[in-house]
């Protein structure tokens, strides 16, 4: 199974991960700009626009960190990692995969917008991050 996952080019997976992160940031900017109603995201559970802005802002910051990790892990930004840091990066990426899978499930339990738009983005992101997580780094 791992060999099948590794057939997809690592750099292409990294670029795809950055694009998915960019789409995520754009969606949150649209929520902050009040172009997308805040009731369409977060499962429709956000009670006020101010709370939605706070959630979207923190999501943008987290997505920027994820994009940076994706760029390093997919070797688009060449950083030489020794064995310890390579193992630590791989372990971090593999440990976060179940959290990402839970995010996919949450998208399909949310609003119609989340089911049809962000659900697809999240599934693609999960597949890309699975590819990046199982790269041999040592």
C-alpha positions as CSV (number, residue, x, y, z in Angstrom):
1,X,0.0,0.0,0.0
2,X,2.8,2.4,0.9
3,X,4.4,1.9,-2.5
4,X,1.1,2.8,-4.2
5,X,1.0,6.0,-2.2
6,X,4.6,6.8,-3.0
7,X,3.9,6.6,-6.8
8,X,2.5,10.1,-6.7
9,X,5.3,12.7,-7.1
10,X,6.2,14.3,-3.8
11,X,6.7,17.8,-5.3
12,X,3.3,17.7,-7.0
13,X,1.7,16.6,-3.8
14,X,3.4,19.6,-2.1
15,X,2.2,22.0,-4.7
16,X,-1.3,20.6,-4.4
17,X,-1.2,20.9,-0.6
18,X,-0.2,24.6,-1.0
19,X,-3.1,25.2,-3.4
20,X,-5.5,23.4,-1.0
21,X,-4.2,25.6,1.8
22,X,-4.7,28.7,-0.4
23,X,-8.3,27.7,-1.1
24,X,-8.8,27.3,2.6
25,X,-7.4,30.8,3.3
26,X,-9.5,32.3,0.5
27,X,-12.7,30.7,2.0
28,X,-11.9,32.1,5.4
29,X,-11.1,35.6,4.0
30,X,-14.5,35.5,2.3
31,X,-16.1,34.7,5.6
32,X,-14.3,37.6,7.3
33,X,-15.3,39.9,4.5
34,X,-18.9,38.8,5.0
35,X,-19.1,37.6,1.4
36,X,-19.9,34.0,2.5
37,X,-22.4,34.0,5.3
38,X,-20.8,32.8,8.6
39,X,-23.7,30.4,9.1
40,X,-22.4,28.4,6.1
41,X,-19.2,27.4,7.9
42,X,-18.4,25.7,11.2
43,X,-21.4,23.5,10.9
44,X,-23.7,26.5,11.2
45,X,-22.9,26.5,15.0
46,X,-21.2,30.0,15.2
47,X,-23.6,32.3,17.0
48,X,-22.2,35.7,16.0
49,X,-20.2,37.2,13.1
50,X,-17.5,38.3,15.6
51,X,-17.0,34.6,16.7
52,X,-16.9,33.6,13.1
53,X,-14.2,36.2,12.4
54,X,-12.1,34.9,15.3
55,X,-12.4,31.3,14.2
56,X,-11.6,32.2,10.6
57,X,-8.5,34.3,11.7
58,X,-7.1,31.5,13.8
59,X,-7.8,29.1,10.9
60,X,-5.8,31.3,8.5
61,X,-2.9,31.3,10.9
62,X,-3.0,27.5,11.3
63,X,-3.2,27.1,7.6
64,X,-0.2,29.3,7.0
65,X,1.8,27.1,9.4
66,X,0.5,23.9,7.6
67,X,1.6,25.4,4.3
68,X,5.1,26.0,5.6
69,X,5.3,22.5,7.0
70,X,4.0,21.2,3.6
71,X,6.6,23.1,1.7
72,X,9.4,21.8,3.9
73,X,8.1,18.2,4.1
74,X,7.6,18.0,0.3
75,X,11.1,19.4,-0.3
76,X,9.9,22.4,-2.3
77,X,11.8,24.4,0.2
78,X,15.0,22.4,0.5
79,X,15.9,21.9,4.1
80,X,18.5,19.3,5.0
81,X,17.1,17.3,8.0
82,X,19.3,15.0,10.0
83,X,17.8,11.6,11.0
84,X,16.3,12.9,14.2
85,X,14.4,15.8,12.6
86,X,13.4,13.6,9.7
87,X,11.8,11.1,12.0
88,X,10.2,13.8,14.1
89,X,8.7,15.5,11.0
90,X,7.4,12.1,9.7
91,X,5.9,11.2,13.1
92,X,4.2,14.6,13.4
93,X,2.7,14.2,9.9
94,X,1.5,10.7,10.5
95,X,0.1,11.5,13.9
96,X,-1.9,14.4,12.5
97,X,-3.5,12.2,9.8
98,X,-6.3,10.9,12.0
99,X,-7.2,14.5,13.0
100,X,-7.4,15.4,9.3
101,X,-9.6,12.4,8.7
102,X,-11.9,13.6,11.5
103,X,-12.0,16.9,9.7
104,X,-13.2,15.2,6.5
105,X,-16.0,13.5,8.5
106,X,-17.0,16.8,10.2
107,X,-17.3,18.5,6.8
108,X,-19.9,15.9,5.8
109,X,-21.8,16.4,9.0
110,X,-22.0,20.2,8.5
111,X,-23.9,22.6,6.3
112,X,-24.7,22.0,2.6
113,X,-21.8,24.4,1.7
114,X,-19.4,22.3,3.8
115,X,-20.6,19.1,2.3
116,X,-20.2,20.1,-1.3
117,X,-17.4,22.6,-1.3
118,X,-15.1,22.3,1.7
119,X,-15.7,18.6,1.9
120,X,-14.1,18.1,-1.5
121,X,-11.2,20.4,-0.6
122,X,-10.6,18.5,2.7
123,X,-10.6,15.1,1.0
124,X,-8.0,16.3,-1.5
125,X,-6.0,17.8,1.3
126,X,-6.1,14.5,3.2
127,X,-4.9,12.5,0.2
128,X,-2.1,14.9,-0.4
129,X,-1.0,15.0,3.2
130,X,-1.1,11.2,3.4
131,X,1.4,11.2,0.4
132,X,3.7,13.7,2.1
133,X,3.5,12.0,5.5
134,X,4.7,8.6,4.2
135,X,7.8,9.9,2.4
136,X,11.1,8.4,3.7
137,X,13.1,11.2,5.2
138,X,16.0,9.2,6.7
